[in-house]
Amino acid sequence: MSEEQLPQVVMPQCQVERVLVGQKALVTGANSGIGKAVAIALGHSGADVVVNYVSGADQAQEVVDAIQQCGSHALGCQADVSREDQVVAMFAKMKAEFGTIDILINNAGLQQDAPFDEMTLAEWNRVIDVNLTGQFLCAREAVREFKRRGVVPDVSCAAGKIICMSSVHEVIPWAGHVNYAASKGGVMLMMKSIAQEVAPYRIRVNSIAPGAIRTPINTDAWQTPEAYDALMTLVPYKRIGEPEDIGRAAVWLASDQADYVNGISLFVDGGMTLYPGFATGG
């Protein structure tokens, strides 16, 4: 059975509300997968978007083009989020082009998997550097700008919004992926601690925690019928998530419709965190 014959989800055609008009967004790791879907969803909702990437300039340009086709402005920007100097330069470039930032989507992340006793320090450090330290560096720059500018009521009732891309593995242990699970557990408490600290400035900080999503990073988990069936034993809703599921959640969390939502992990996982192994036990 080919990939095209695998179970596909027909998503409803929803009218896009332009709830983010006038806002400036930065999406890290936005040239593929979840980051791409989120960047395009923000653009469709009216935001101007900086499309960050570390490699894959052609893919990033395709995302920029898709955003501009729906009437929003977009800009590609290469930067390694684990490098402080590159993060600072990226924010400077964004402010020079857009004037400010209203929304940060901390999405860039990677996996380097290994059994725990075979995991190298380099594999540990690289995942922590990108998935956790990278989110810290970007959030810090965003908060500095949010506090400097304050609330602009004609744009949003919040001074700024940060959405950290986490994972169900911020709460579900994952053998063979200790560095990844540790990074996402760290993202969860980093997000909550930042949210607690900056809430008085009308800055909102939340996370989206995806479950199994159909992206290039995890093709081994869904690209064959056998793999897909095995994956579905972990998903009570019995379908794989699509990147667009995360895009819609990000738009809502970034909008003023979610203005009283702060410091939460929004699980978008088809019920993966419901301990499906216990559905027939207990």
Backbone as CSV, one residue per row, in Angstrom:
resi,resn,N_x,N_y,N_z,CA_x,CA_y,CA_z,C_x,C_y,C_z
1,MET,0.850,-1.190,0.000,0.000,0.000,0.000,0.885,1.238,0.000
2,SER,0.622,2.174,-0.862,1.434,3.376,-0.959,1.013,4.361,0.116
3,GLU,1.859,5.401,0.312,1.540,6.437,1.283,0.207,7.086,0.967
4,GLU,-0.107,7.238,-0.342,-1.352,7.878,-0.739,-2.569,7.052,-0.365
5,GLN,-2.386,5.740,-0.137,-3.497,4.870,0.205,-3.732,4.767,1.706
6,LEU,-2.842,5.365,2.493,-3.016,5.331,3.935,-4.209,6.186,4.332
7,PRO,-4.777,5.943,5.512,-5.932,6.729,5.956,-5.617,8.219,5.951
8,GLN,-6.433,8.984,5.264,-6.271,10.418,5.186,-7.449,11.086,5.882
9,VAL,-7.201,12.250,6.424,-8.231,12.982,7.126,-8.754,14.079,6.217
10,VAL,-10.059,14.117,6.013,-10.679,15.199,5.254,-11.085,16.269,6.249
11,MET,-10.337,17.364,6.274,-10.615,18.416,7.230,-11.739,19.303,6.712
12,PRO,-12.635,19.768,7.582,-13.721,20.630,7.140,-13.192,21.943,6.602
13,GLN,-13.876,22.475,5.602,-13.506,23.760,5.033,-14.115,24.864,5.903
14,CYS,-13.292,25.487,6.705,-13.765,26.513,7.626,-13.414,27.894,7.075
15,GLN,-14.338,28.826,7.240,-14.057,30.192,6.854,-13.010,30.755,7.799
16,VAL,-11.945,31.314,7.249,-10.850,31.823,8.058,-11.221,33.197,8.592
17,GLU,-11.187,33.339,9.906,-11.398,34.645,10.520,-10.045,35.347,10.609
18,ARG,-10.006,36.595,10.157,-8.753,37.338,10.185,-8.618,38.044,11.537
19,VAL,-8.405,37.207,12.559,-8.398,37.694,13.939,-7.041,38.257,14.353
20,LEU,-6.048,38.178,13.460,-4.703,38.630,13.817,-4.227,39.783,12.932
21,VAL,-5.137,40.467,12.290,-4.767,41.576,11.405,-3.984,42.631,12.189
22,GLY,-2.875,43.073,11.611,-2.052,44.103,12.234,-0.992,43.567,13.165
23,GLN,-0.985,42.247,13.404,-0.015,41.684,14.323,1.183,41.096,13.573
24,LYS,2.307,41.104,14.243,3.569,40.646,13.664,4.024,39.393,14.411
25,ALA,4.250,38.337,13.661,4.552,37.041,14.271,5.889,36.506,13.789
26,LEU,6.552,35.770,14.650,7.766,35.030,14.315,7.513,33.569,14.628
27,VAL,7.743,32.702,13.647,7.610,31.259,13.841,8.971,30.633,13.598
28,THR,9.534,29.998,14.604,10.828,29.349,14.412,10.620,27.953,13.831
29,GLY,11.602,27.503,13.055,11.496,26.201,12.406,10.270,26.109,11.524
30,ALA,10.059,27.143,10.697,8.782,27.285,9.988,8.826,26.831,8.538
31,ASN,9.887,26.159,8.128,9.980,25.771,6.722,9.411,24.387,6.430
32,SER,8.920,23.674,7.448,8.325,22.365,7.203,7.466,21.966,8.400
33,GLY,6.674,20.925,8.212,5.932,20.304,9.300,4.998,21.238,10.041
34,ILE,5.006,21.127,11.359,4.118,21.915,12.199,4.406,23.405,12.049
35,GLY,5.671,23.783,12.037,6.012,25.195,11.920,5.475,25.809,10.639
36,LYS,5.566,25.094,9.542,5.025,25.569,8.271,3.524,25.782,8.372
37,ALA,2.806,24.804,8.905,1.351,24.913,9.016,0.951,26.072,9.912
38,VAL,1.680,26.266,11.007,1.365,27.364,11.913,1.621,28.708,11.239
39,ALA,2.751,28.836,10.562,3.074,30.095,9.890,2.012,30.464,8.863
40,ILE,1.579,29.485,8.075,0.569,29.746,7.055,-0.778,30.076,7.695
41,ALA,-1.124,29.372,8.774,-2.379,29.657,9.478,-2.382,31.074,10.038
42,LEU,-1.267,31.523,10.597,-1.175,32.887,11.099,-1.334,33.892,9.963
43,GLY,-0.694,33.599,8.827,-0.827,34.485,7.674,-2.249,34.572,7.183
44,HIS,-2.928,33.437,7.097,-4.324,33.433,6.670,-5.206,34.211,7.645
45,SER,-4.778,34.289,8.900,-5.560,35.000,9.910,-5.193,36.477,9.997
46,GLY,-4.313,36.928,9.107,-4.027,38.351,8.998,-2.691,38.802,9.530
47,ALA,-1.936,37.935,10.180,-0.648,38.340,10.737,0.419,38.398,9.645
48,ASP,1.356,39.330,9.809,2.590,39.309,9.027,3.563,38.385,9.747
49,VAL,4.331,37.599,8.986,5.054,36.482,9.601,6.519,36.445,9.164
50,VAL,7.410,36.310,10.132,8.803,35.966,9.865,8.914,34.447,9.902
51,VAL,9.398,33.885,8.805,9.537,32.442,8.646,10.991,32.072,8.937
52,ASN,11.248,31.592,10.134,12.612,31.218,10.510,12.942,29.816,10.027
53,TYR,14.205,29.611,9.680,14.695,28.298,9.294,16.193,28.259,9.566
54,VAL,16.725,27.060,9.744,18.165,26.921,9.894,18.770,26.347,8.628
55,SER,18.008,25.549,7.881,18.405,25.046,6.563,17.134,24.860,5.761
56,GLY,17.273,24.699,4.449,16.092,24.559,3.610,15.522,25.895,3.184
57,ALA,16.372,26.743,2.608,15.929,28.078,2.196,14.818,28.019,1.159
58,ASP,14.875,27.063,0.247,13.835,26.959,-0.783,12.482,26.630,-0.159
59,GLN,12.477,25.726,0.812,11.236,25.399,1.503,10.694,26.611,2.254
60,ALA,11.584,27.355,2.895,11.151,28.553,3.612,10.532,29.568,2.657
61,GLN,11.113,29.704,1.475,10.576,30.649,0.502,9.181,30.230,0.041
62,GLU,8.940,28.919,-0.051,7.600,28.446,-0.410,6.578,28.845,0.657
63,VAL,6.983,28.800,1.914,6.082,29.226,2.990,5.847,30.730,2.911
64,VAL,6.900,31.486,2.674,6.759,32.937,2.500,5.777,33.241,1.373
65,ASP,5.926,32.560,0.248,5.042,32.784,-0.895,3.589,32.453,-0.549
66,ALA,3.384,31.364,0.175,2.022,30.961,0.545,1.369,32.003,1.440
67,ILE,2.136,32.583,2.344,1.597,33.608,3.243,1.265,34.872,2.464
68,GLN,2.139,35.251,1.553,1.899,36.472,0.787,0.711,36.326,-0.154
69,GLN,0.460,35.118,-0.616,-0.680,34.896,-1.500,-2.018,35.144,-0.801
70,CYS,-2.029,35.077,0.537,-3.285,35.330,1.249,-3.350,36.755,1.784
71,GLY,-2.455,37.618,1.307,-2.562,39.034,1.607,-1.760,39.526,2.786
72,SER,-0.988,38.671,3.410,-0.137,39.076,4.521,1.301,39.204,4.040
73,HIS,2.091,39.944,4.789,3.501,40.110,4.460,4.293,38.996,5.144
74,ALA,5.356,38.542,4.507,6.181,37.480,5.091,7.633,37.704,4.726
75,LEU,8.496,37.190,5.576,9.933,37.366,5.422,10.632,36.116,5.902
76,GLY,11.530,35.554,5.104,12.344,34.437,5.535,13.552,34.922,6.304
77,CYS,13.960,34.181,7.326,15.117,34.580,8.132,15.838,33.337,8.641
78,GLN,17.078,33.179,8.221,17.880,32.038,8.648,18.524,32.337,9.993
79,ALA,18.369,31.429,10.935,19.027,31.558,12.235,18.940,30.239,12.965
80,ASP,20.011,29.893,13.654,20.042,28.742,14.550,19.595,29.240,15.921
81,VAL,18.439,28.777,16.382,17.887,29.327,17.623,18.714,28.965,18.849
82,SER,19.631,28.020,18.724,20.474,27.670,19.868,21.671,28.600,20.005
83,ARG,21.834,29.523,19.045,22.945,30.469,19.054,22.443,31.854,19.447
84,GLU,22.910,32.362,20.571,22.410,33.637,21.079,22.615,34.770,20.083
85,ASP,23.789,34.838,19.461,24.051,35.933,18.537,23.112,35.891,17.338
86,GLN,22.792,34.685,16.867,21.897,34.574,15.718,20.454,34.915,16.090
87,VAL,20.044,34.566,17.304,18.696,34.926,17.761,18.565,36.441,17.884
88,VAL,19.551,37.079,18.482,19.518,38.538,18.624,19.466,39.204,17.254
89,ALA,20.254,38.704,16.323,20.260,39.273,14.969,18.921,39.063,14.277
90,MET,18.285,37.908,14.488,16.985,37.638,13.873,15.924,38.614,14.383
91,PHE,15.913,38.857,15.682,14.937,39.800,16.233,15.215,41.214,15.734
92,ALA,16.483,41.568,15.594,16.816,42.894,15.059,16.321,43.027,13.621
93,LYS,16.481,41.975,12.834,16.008,41.999,11.447,14.491,42.116,11.405
94,MET,13.808,41.404,12.289,12.351,41.476,12.322,11.881,42.879,12.679
95,LYS,12.512,43.485,13.693,12.098,44.819,14.109,12.397,45.850,13.022
96,ALA,13.485,45.644,12.271,13.791,46.561,11.176,12.747,46.459,10.066
97,GLU,12.220,45.252,9.834,11.262,45.031,8.751,9.828,45.327,9.186
98,PHE,9.456,44.850,10.379,8.060,44.933,10.835,7.841,45.947,11.951
99,GLY,8.901,46.441,12.564,8.779,47.431,13.626,8.703,46.856,15.023
100,THR,8.149,45.650,15.161,7.969,45.049,16.485,7.624,43.576,16.324
101,ILE,7.275,42.937,17.431,6.760,41.571,17.413,5.589,41.501,18.386
102,ASP,4.526,40.828,17.974,3.358,40.622,18.820,3.185,39.162,19.229
103,ILE,3.643,38.249,18.373,3.427,36.815,18.585,4.732,36.071,18.314
104,LEU,5.159,35.256,19.260,6.287,34.345,19.049,5.774,32.921,19.130
105,ILE,6.041,32.140,18.088,5.769,30.702,18.117,7.112,29.993,18.218
106,ASN,7.424,29.486,19.395,8.687,28.802,19.671,8.565,27.359,19.199
107,ASN,8.789,27.114,17.927,8.509,25.797,17.347,9.747,24.964,17.032
108,ALA,10.872,25.585,16.734,12.040,24.836,16.255,12.413,23.725,17.234
109,GLY,12.626,22.538,16.699,12.993,21.407,17.540,13.504,20.252,16.708
110,LEU,14.136,19.293,17.371,14.678,18.132,16.673,14.752,16.946,17.610
111,GLN,14.995,15.793,17.037,15.233,14.560,17.783,16.584,13.976,17.376
112,GLN,17.294,13.432,18.336,18.482,12.619,18.092,18.392,11.454,19.068
113,ASP,17.787,10.373,18.595,17.372,9.278,19.475,18.480,8.248,19.663
114,ALA,18.470,7.657,20.841,19.419,6.578,21.142,19.003,5.923,22.452
115,PRO,19.319,4.623,22.620,19.154,4.033,23.950,19.935,4.859,24.964
116,PHE,19.422,4.952,26.176,20.010,5.870,27.150,21.498,5.619,27.376
117,ASP,21.891,4.334,27.522,23.289,4.059,27.835,24.201,4.172,26.623
118,GLU,23.611,4.423,25.441,24.409,4.654,24.245,24.355,6.107,23.780
119,MET,23.555,6.922,24.448,23.405,8.317,24.044,24.686,9.087,24.338
120,THR,25.170,9.814,23.351,26.378,10.594,23.544,26.043,11.945,24.166
121,LEU,27.041,12.561,24.753,26.846,13.894,25.301,26.479,14.877,24.198
122,ALA,27.060,14.689,23.021,26.725,15.578,21.903,25.253,15.459,21.519
123,GLU,24.714,14.229,21.523,23.291,14.036,21.212,22.408,14.659,22.281
124,TRP,22.806,14.502,23.523,22.049,15.142,24.617,22.081,16.659,24.472
125,ASN,23.277,17.201,24.316,23.424,18.654,24.285,22.708,19.288,23.100
126,ARG,22.780,18.649,21.927,22.181,19.261,20.746,20.665,19.383,20.899
127,VAL,20.034,18.345,21.411,18.578,18.380,21.581,18.180,19.403,22.643
128,ILE,18.892,19.434,23.768,18.589,20.417,24.808,18.863,21.827,24.298
129,ASP,19.948,22.012,23.553,20.306,23.342,23.050,19.230,23.915,22.136
130,VAL,18.709,23.093,21.227,17.709,23.583,20.282,16.322,23.631,20.923
131,ASN,15.904,22.520,21.527,14.521,22.391,21.981,14.204,23.215,23.220
132,LEU,15.185,23.411,24.093,14.933,24.124,25.343,15.653,25.472,25.385
133,THR,16.971,25.459,25.207,17.701,26.718,25.240,17.254,27.641,24.115
134,GLY,16.978,27.078,22.946,16.498,27.897,21.835,15.195,28.597,22.169
135,GLN,14.293,27.898,22.860,13.031,28.532,23.248,13.280,29.622,24.297
136,PHE,14.199,29.378,25.215,14.557,30.404,26.201,15.081,31.664,25.518
137,LEU,16.014,31.496,24.588,16.622,32.660,23.943,15.591,33.481,23.169
138,CYS,14.729,32.803,22.427,13.719,33.525,21.646,12.680,34.179,22.550
139,ALA,12.243,33.465,23.587,11.256,34.036,24.508,11.831,35.256,25.220
140,ARG,13.081,35.188,25.587,13.694,36.331,26.273,13.696,37.580,25.397
141,GLU,14.074,37.413,24.123,14.071,38.568,23.224,12.656,39.106,23.016
142,ALA,11.691,38.203,22.901,10.305,38.637,22.705,9.798,39.398,23.924
143,VAL,10.053,38.883,25.114,9.585,39.543,26.331,10.208,40.928,26.466
144,ARG,11.462,41.059,26.119,12.104,42.377,26.172,11.365,43.383,25.299
145,GLU,10.978,42.961,24.103,10.251,43.856,23.204,8.826,44.100,23.694
146,PHE,8.161,43.065,24.187,6.801,43.248,24.705,6.786,44.254,25.852
147,LYS,7.725,44.138,26.770,7.773,45.046,27.910,8.146,46.464,27.477
148,ARG,9.022,46.581,26.513,9.401,47.909,26.026,8.215,48.631,25.403
149,ARG,7.423,47.890,24.603,6.345,48.513,23.827,5.050,48.604,24.605
150,GLY,4.744,47.594,25.405,3.499,47.579,26.139,2.310,47.244,25.254
151,VAL,1.122,47.424,25.818,-0.108,47.106,25.105,-0.427,48.200,24.085
152,VAL,-0.766,47.779,22.881,-1.274,48.685,21.843,-2.712,48.259,21.589
153,PRO,-3.689,48.921,22.188,-5.070,48.429,22.169,-5.644,48.208,20.780
154,ASP,-5.225,48.991,19.801,-5.748,48.820,18.452,-5.245,47.534,17.796
155,VAL,-4.200,46.933,18.376,-3.612,45.713,17.819,-4.072,44.489,18.604
156,SER,-3.944,44.550,19.925,-4.311,43.418,20.778,-4.489,43.920,22.203
157,CYS,-5.287,43.213,22.977,-5.437,43.596,24.383,-4.321,43.028,25.239
158,ALA,-3.403,42.262,24.652,-2.205,41.791,25.340,-0.983,42.504,24.771
159,ALA,0.033,42.634,25.613,1.272,43.243,25.141,2.053,42.304,24.238
160,GLY,1.781,41.018,24.354,2.464,40.048,23.522,2.044,38.646,23.893
161,LYS,2.247,37.728,22.948,1.873,36.331,23.147,3.027,35.429,22.744
162,ILE,3.339,34.469,23.599,4.341,33.455,23.285,3.658,32.096,23.343
163,ILE,3.854,31.306,22.301,3.361,29.927,22.287,4.564,29.010,22.114
164,CYS,4.814,28.190,23.117,5.916,27.233,23.071,5.394,25.912,22.512
165,MET,6.073,25.370,21.532,5.670,24.072,20.997,6.303,22.987,21.846
166,SER,5.475,22.293,22.588,5.945,21.230,23.462,5.584,19.889,22.833
167,SER,5.073,18.957,23.617,4.777,17.614,23.141,4.019,16.876,24.235
168,VAL,3.280,15.846,23.834,2.704,14.975,24.868,3.793,14.409,25.762
169,HIS,5.029,14.409,25.274,6.127,13.848,26.063,6.660,14.820,27.094
170,GLU,5.942,15.927,27.322,6.232,16.700,28.528,5.652,16.001,29.751
171,VAL,4.707,15.059,29.515,4.130,14.292,30.633,4.231,12.784,30.434
172,ILE,4.401,12.310,29.196,4.511,10.871,28.930,5.984,10.492,28.797
173,PRO,6.519,9.638,29.650,7.908,9.192,29.483,8.091,8.522,28.128
174,TRP,9.321,8.584,27.591,9.551,8.040,26.246,10.921,7.376,26.209
175,ALA,10.934,6.082,26.473,12.189,5.329,26.454,12.840,5.416,25.080
176,GLY,14.142,5.547,25.071,14.870,5.679,23.820,14.926,7.099,23.296
177,HIS,14.248,8.015,23.989,14.188,9.417,23.570,14.363,10.316,24.795
178,VAL,15.286,9.951,25.675,15.403,10.636,26.964,15.720,12.119,26.784
179,ASN,16.589,12.450,25.830,16.944,13.857,25.629,15.733,14.669,25.159
180,TYR,14.944,14.096,24.251,13.765,14.789,23.735,12.722,14.984,24.837
181,ALA,12.403,13.921,25.575,11.403,14.028,26.633,11.857,15.011,27.712
182,ALA,13.135,14.984,28.051,13.650,15.931,29.041,13.522,17.363,28.549
183,SER,13.778,17.571,27.269,13.664,18.933,26.727,12.234,19.431,26.791
184,LYS,11.281,18.571,26.504,9.879,18.988,26.509,9.348,19.156,27.930
185,GLY,9.801,18.314,28.869,9.463,18.550,30.264,10.010,19.891,30.738
186,GLY,11.189,20.226,30.285,11.769,21.524,30.611,10.986,22.672,30.007
187,VAL,10.540,22.505,28.761,9.723,23.533,28.124,8.472,23.809,28.947
188,MET,7.851,22.745,29.462,6.606,22.915,30.215,6.813,23.814,31.429
189,LEU,7.818,23.526,32.257,8.005,24.338,33.456,8.639,25.685,33.142
190,MET,9.434,25.773,32.091,9.930,27.079,31.668,8.764,27.964,31.266
191,MET,7.852,27.421,30.430,6.693,28.180,29.980,5.874,28.679,31.160
192,LYS,5.559,27.784,32.114,4.727,28.177,33.248,5.422,29.214,34.120
193,SER,6.716,29.075,34.290,7.451,30.030,35.122,7.520,31.403,34.457
194,ILE,7.745,31.431,33.136,7.735,32.713,32.434,6.347,33.327,32.496
195,ALA,5.317,32.504,32.273,3.942,33.014,32.290,3.626,33.658,33.632
196,GLN,4.019,33.014,34.710,3.773,33.559,36.044,4.477,34.900,36.221
197,GLU,5.701,35.003,35.725,6.503,36.205,35.939,6.025,37.395,35.122
198,VAL,5.614,37.152,33.864,5.335,38.282,32.975,3.852,38.603,32.836
199,ALA,2.987,37.822,33.467,1.549,38.095,33.370,1.175,39.519,33.786
200,PRO,1.788,40.102,34.832,1.417,41.472,35.205,1.685,42.507,34.106
201,TYR,2.521,42.146,33.145,2.797,43.047,32.019,1.827,42.827,30.859
202,ARG,0.802,42.010,31.080,-0.183,41.639,30.062,0.476,40.872,28.922
203,ILE,1.417,40.027,29.277,2.063,39.112,28.334,1.559,37.711,28.640
204,ARG,1.059,37.033,27.623,0.535,35.677,27.804,1.520,34.658,27.241
205,VAL,1.750,33.585,27.993,2.678,32.532,27.583,1.987,31.186,27.776
206,ASN,1.881,30.423,26.715,1.234,29.115,26.758,2.026,28.128,25.909
207,SER,1.648,26.867,25.999,2.239,25.828,25.153,1.154,25.078,24.399
208,ILE,1.517,24.577,23.232,0.741,23.549,22.549,1.545,22.262,22.636
209,ALA,0.874,21.198,23.046,1.535,19.897,23.201,0.921,18.920,22.201
210,PRO,1.498,18.808,21.013,0.937,17.887,20.008,1.189,16.438,20.377
211,GLY,0.289,15.587,19.890,0.511,14.150,19.944,1.123,13.685,18.636
212,ALA,0.596,12.615,18.071,1.113,12.082,16.815,0.598,12.937,15.658
213,ILE,1.499,13.623,14.981,1.151,14.513,13.877,1.871,14.034,12.628
214,ARG,1.201,14.092,11.496,1.764,13.618,10.230,2.783,14.642,9.705
215,THR,4.042,14.473,10.093,5.107,15.381,9.667,6.324,14.582,9.218
216,PRO,7.257,15.228,8.505,8.452,14.517,8.036,9.324,13.968,9.160
217,ILE,9.243,14.553,10.369,10.130,14.113,11.450,9.772,12.716,11.954
218,ASN,8.522,12.256,11.688,8.097,10.975,12.263,7.461,10.047,11.227
219,THR,7.960,10.083,9.996,7.350,9.274,8.935,7.370,7.785,9.260
220,ASP,8.387,7.334,10.005,8.452,5.911,10.344,7.241,5.465,11.157
221,ALA,6.593,6.408,11.837,5.473,6.051,12.705,4.145,5.946,11.963
222,TRP,4.083,6.386,10.682,2.788,6.368,9.998,2.844,6.018,8.516
223,GLN,4.035,5.825,7.951,4.119,5.736,6.499,3.730,4.368,5.934
224,THR,3.596,3.345,6.764,3.101,2.045,6.300,1.817,1.705,7.053
225,PRO,0.962,0.859,6.463,-0.274,0.478,7.164,0.007,-0.157,8.520
226,GLU,1.064,-0.973,8.606,1.378,-1.630,9.868,1.778,-0.599,10.936
227,ALA,2.604,0.363,10.527,3.024,1.394,11.466,1.842,2.255,11.897
228,TYR,0.978,2.581,10.940,-0.186,3.413,11.255,-1.111,2.695,12.233
229,ASP,-1.362,1.420,11.995,-2.233,0.651,12.891,-1.644,0.583,14.299
230,ALA,-0.335,0.394,14.387,0.310,0.351,15.698,0.189,1.701,16.410
231,LEU,0.358,2.776,15.638,0.237,4.117,16.214,-1.160,4.359,16.754
232,MET,-2.156,3.857,16.053,-3.538,4.103,16.468,-3.898,3.434,17.793
233,THR,-3.113,2.451,18.219,-3.367,1.866,19.543,-3.082,2.879,20.651
234,LEU,-2.362,3.943,20.318,-2.023,4.985,21.286,-2.941,6.195,21.194
235,VAL,-3.851,6.204,20.204,-4.674,7.388,19.936,-6.146,7.007,20.009
236,PRO,-6.835,7.301,21.099,-8.246,6.920,21.214,-9.129,7.455,20.093
237,TYR,-8.808,8.611,19.532,-9.642,9.212,18.494,-9.467,8.540,17.138
238,LYS,-8.469,7.664,17.030,-8.258,6.792,15.872,-8.006,7.541,14.565
239,ARG,-7.287,8.630,14.664,-6.726,9.241,13.467,-5.448,9.954,13.852
240,ILE,-4.543,10.064,12.897,-3.334,10.835,13.123,-3.677,12.313,13.029
241,GLY,-2.951,13.115,13.776,-3.144,14.553,13.685,-2.504,15.109,12.428
242,GLU,-3.072,16.194,11.936,-2.525,16.889,10.785,-1.894,18.194,11.249
243,PRO,-0.849,18.678,10.562,-0.241,19.952,10.967,-1.254,21.083,11.087
244,GLU,-2.287,21.051,10.256,-3.301,22.102,10.299,-4.075,22.105,11.620
245,ASP,-4.179,20.945,12.281,-4.792,20.907,13.604,-4.034,21.821,14.565
246,ILE,-2.728,21.790,14.468,-1.903,22.620,15.344,-1.974,24.078,14.913
247,GLY,-2.034,24.316,13.609,-2.132,25.688,13.119,-3.363,26.396,13.651
248,ARG,-4.510,25.714,13.629,-5.738,26.336,14.127,-5.657,26.601,15.628
249,ALA,-5.061,25.676,16.371,-4.906,25.883,17.815,-4.005,27.084,18.099
250,ALA,-2.952,27.235,17.312,-2.026,28.349,17.511,-2.700,29.685,17.232
251,VAL,-3.500,29.749,16.174,-4.209,30.995,15.868,-5.116,31.381,17.026
252,TRP,-5.857,30.419,17.545,-6.756,30.725,18.653,-5.982,31.201,19.882
253,LEU,-4.923,30.489,20.261,-4.152,30.873,21.439,-3.506,32.246,21.271
254,ALA,-3.160,32.610,20.038,-2.515,33.895,19.790,-3.508,35.048,19.704
255,SER,-4.772,34.733,19.549,-5.787,35.761,19.344,-6.338,36.279,20.666
256,ASP,-7.024,37.413,20.591,-7.660,37.962,21.779,-8.834,37.111,22.254
257,GLN,-9.283,36.167,21.424,-10.318,35.238,21.877,-9.840,34.392,23.048
258,ALA,-8.529,34.239,23.182,-7.937,33.430,24.261,-7.253,34.318,25.297
259,ASP,-7.733,35.553,25.456,-6.997,36.518,26.275,-6.887,36.115,27.741
260,TYR,-7.803,35.302,28.260,-7.735,34.913,29.675,-7.079,33.546,29.854
261,VAL,-6.413,33.077,28.814,-5.717,31.780,28.856,-4.232,32.056,29.018
262,ASN,-3.659,31.610,30.102,-2.260,31.921,30.378,-1.630,30.802,31.200
263,GLY,-0.473,30.333,30.747,0.286,29.340,31.501,-0.219,27.923,31.371
264,ILE,-0.881,27.611,30.250,-1.428,26.255,30.092,-0.718,25.497,28.985
265,SER,-0.746,24.180,29.094,-0.350,23.296,27.998,-1.628,22.803,27.332
266,LEU,-1.844,23.193,26.090,-3.016,22.752,25.334,-2.631,21.486,24.578
267,PHE,-3.143,20.347,25.025,-2.827,19.076,24.383,-3.718,18.901,23.157
268,VAL,-3.081,18.753,22.003,-3.789,18.517,20.740,-3.306,17.147,20.268
269,ASP,-3.985,16.085,20.771,-3.373,14.763,20.684,-4.353,13.627,20.434
270,GLY,-5.615,13.939,20.114,-6.583,12.873,19.886,-6.797,11.970,21.081
271,GLY,-6.406,12.452,22.263,-6.585,11.656,23.474,-5.392,10.807,23.855
272,MET,-4.225,11.040,23.275,-3.051,10.217,23.590,-2.690,10.277,25.071
273,THR,-2.977,11.395,25.719,-2.654,11.527,27.137,-3.741,10.948,28.044
274,LEU,-4.693,10.226,27.461,-5.755,9.603,28.262,-5.422,8.172,28.701
275,TYR,-4.145,7.782,28.558,-3.693,6.446,28.940,-4.572,5.368,28.274
276,PRO,-4.550,5.291,26.938,-5.448,4.363,26.228,-5.252,2.917,26.605
277,GLY,-4.091,2.552,27.120,-3.873,1.171,27.546,-4.802,0.727,28.653
278,PHE,-5.400,1.703,29.348,-6.308,1.388,30.439,-7.774,1.391,29.996
279,ALA,-8.032,1.572,28.707,-9.428,1.676,28.235,-10.224,0.417,28.529
280,THR,-9.572,-0.732,28.536,-10.282,-1.986,28.804,-9.804,-2.647,30.096
281,GLY,-9.065,-1.916,30.900,-8.549,-2.484,32.135,-9.000,-1.685,33.333
282,GLY,-8.317,-1.936,34.456,-8.633,-1.175,35.658,-9.597,-1.938,36.566
